[in-house]
Amino acid sequence: MAEQSPKPPLRAQDFAAVRDWPGYFGAVLGKPPRETLVAALEAFEREGQKTGLAVDLGAGEGRDTLELLRRGWRVVATDGHPEAFKHLWPRVPQDQRDRLTTEEVSFADTRIPACDLVNASFALPFCEPRDFPTLWGRIVAAIRPGGRFAGQLFGDRDSWAVLPDRSHQSEDEARRLFAGFELEQFKVEEKDETPEVRNPKHWHVFHIVARKL
Ligand SMILES: C[S@@+](CC[C@H](N)C(=O)[O-])C[C@H]1O[C@@H](n2cnc3c(N)ncnc32)[C@H](O)[C@@H]1O
């Protein structure tokens, strides 16, 4: 009998594809902050704003929340999965803990306080389509004029766009969500993965930093 070659290892996205969030948290633990977050923070710094209040939606194990805290921001981190914050809290330095609030809540029930920054890294596509318009309205309402949104939306040509529980937008739809914002970054990433990886997919992602007018 021919020997079967071992399957390629599971990657973070293989867990995300099936909403296995504990598997995802384990796969990304310790990764650096997302580039969209860093770009937004650098834009604030260029304007002379070093800190403020950020809401990190779908914060996961906390890669972005940790960076915000490290830079002196106050953070409300939300996530729907109970294990997210079990990974986060032990990694928050003692002298930064009083600047962090965590809330276990679904996107459907998320209330967003008025803030300088809403960060949603690779999170909003996992919002149920029926809940997306309300959530988006809350995001827009919460960001103060001059504040920012940073994060990703997934496009309509992404492999996961066919999954019924996901929120994807065409590029036009995504751009229209930012009426009332200046788009400081709108990078379209579209690529096919090579067949050697486990579950190769087509990526269609918008990497966004936007300043509210
Ligand atoms: C792909 S992960 C992204 C995590 C983190 N922001 C990052 O950049 O790695 C998506 C996150 O959204 C959360 N999530 C998924 N569906 C959700 C929902 N309906 N309500 C609230 N959070 C949800 C998951 O628990 C997970 O932490």
The ligand as an SDF file (V2000), in Angstrom:
LIG
                    3D

 27 29  0  0  0  0  0  0  0  0999 V2000
  -10.4880   35.9260   13.1930 C   0  0  0  0  0  0  0  0  0  0  0  0
  -10.6790   36.3390   14.8900 S   0  0  0  0  0  0  0  0  0  0  0  0
   -9.8340   37.8920   15.0010 C   0  0  0  0  0  0  0  0  0  0  0  0
   -9.2640   38.1400   16.3770 C   0  0  0  0  0  0  0  0  0  0  0  0
   -8.3220   39.3370   16.4890 C   0  0  0  0  0  0  0  0  0  0  0  0
   -9.0200   40.5920   16.2930 N   0  0  0  0  0  0  0  0  0  0  0  0
   -7.1910   39.1990   15.5170 C   0  0  0  0  0  0  0  0  0  0  0  0
   -6.9260   40.1430   14.7600 O   0  0  0  0  0  0  0  0  0  0  0  0
   -6.5260   38.1650   15.5270 O   0  0  0  0  0  0  0  0  0  0  0  0
  -12.3940   36.7870   15.0160 C   0  0  0  0  0  0  0  0  0  0  0  0
  -12.8430   37.0910   16.4400 C   0  0  0  0  0  0  0  0  0  0  0  0
  -14.2100   37.4680   16.4110 O   0  0  0  0  0  0  0  0  0  0  0  0
  -14.8940   36.8310   17.4870 C   0  0  0  0  0  0  0  0  0  0  0  0
  -16.2690   36.6140   17.0530 N   0  0  0  0  0  0  0  0  0  0  0  0
  -16.7020   35.8290   16.0450 C   0  0  0  0  0  0  0  0  0  0  0  0
  -18.0270   35.8760   15.9190 N   0  0  0  0  0  0  0  0  0  0  0  0
  -18.4620   36.7300   16.8770 C   0  0  0  0  0  0  0  0  0  0  0  0
  -19.7390   37.2400   17.2510 C   0  0  0  0  0  0  0  0  0  0  0  0
  -20.8400   36.8580   16.6060 N   0  0  0  0  0  0  0  0  0  0  0  0
  -19.7970   38.1130   18.2820 N   0  0  0  0  0  0  0  0  0  0  0  0
  -18.6720   38.5200   18.9190 C   0  0  0  0  0  0  0  0  0  0  0  0
  -17.4390   38.0850   18.6140 N   0  0  0  0  0  0  0  0  0  0  0  0
  -17.3330   37.2070   17.6080 C   0  0  0  0  0  0  0  0  0  0  0  0
  -14.1580   35.5260   17.7100 C   0  0  0  0  0  0  0  0  0  0  0  0
  -14.3400   35.0290   19.0250 O   0  0  0  0  0  0  0  0  0  0  0  0
  -12.7230   35.9250   17.3910 C   0  0  0  0  0  0  0  0  0  0  0  0
  -12.0310   36.3250   18.5400 O   0  0  0  0  0  0  0  0  0  0  0  0
  1  2  1  0
  2  3  1  0
  2 10  1  0
  3  4  1  0
  4  5  1  0
  5  6  1  0
  5  7  1  0
  7  8  2  0
  7  9  1  0
 10 11  1  0
 11 12  1  0
 11 26  1  0
 12 13  1  0
 13 14  1  0
 13 24  1  0
 14 15  1  0
 14 23  1  0
 15 16  2  0
 16 17  1  0
 17 18  1  0
 17 23  2  0
 18 19  1  0
 18 20  2  0
 20 21  1  0
 21 22  2  0
 22 23  1  0
 24 25  1  0
 24 26  1  0
 26 27  1  0
M  CHG  2   2   1   9  -1
M  END
$$$$
